Amino acid sequence: MTTPIDLVEAVQARLRDKIPAETLPDIKGETDFAKLISEKRLPQRLPAAFVVATGWNATFQRRVGAVSHDIVQGVAVVLVQSHAGDASGDKARASVWPLELAAVTALAGWTPAAGYVAFAVTESRLQGLGSAGSAGAVASTLSFVTEWKLHAKEVS
């Protein structure tokens, strides 16, 4: 049986290990991201990354006295960038592209813990963040999945 881990923490640690702080100075989690969104503002240090759990799905098989689960679990890395005086977002978009590549290179194919399958990248989405305090800000959301197994004995 796989011992589940906190994927958000593991991904944050991996990004810190593989991407120099000069390149990506701010790597935070879900609570920090939610606060920025609710306050409609940008991070103080840019570029910034936010690691967010996106949920999981499970398929299962019943056997006599046990249930076996195959769990697919997702994580997103939201990269935020802005440049002063760049209302179009062209400079922000151009500078977020190398960060996307660095994050994909750091995570795709990486196994976060024993019993987990290597991360696969599933999607990339780019959007403007004009309402978040800067007309030229962009956010790139990179989505990843991993898989693990959970075995449970039936209890009566």
Salt bridges, closest charged atoms under 4 A:
ASP26 OD1 - LYS28 NZ 3.91
ASP26 OD1 - ARG45 NH2 3.43
GLU39 OE1 - ARG41 NE 2.48
ASP70 OD1 - LYS149 NZ 2.56
GLU100 OE1 - ARG93 NH1 3.42
GLU123 OE2 - ARG125 NH2 2.79
GLU154 OE2 - ARG62 NH1 3.79
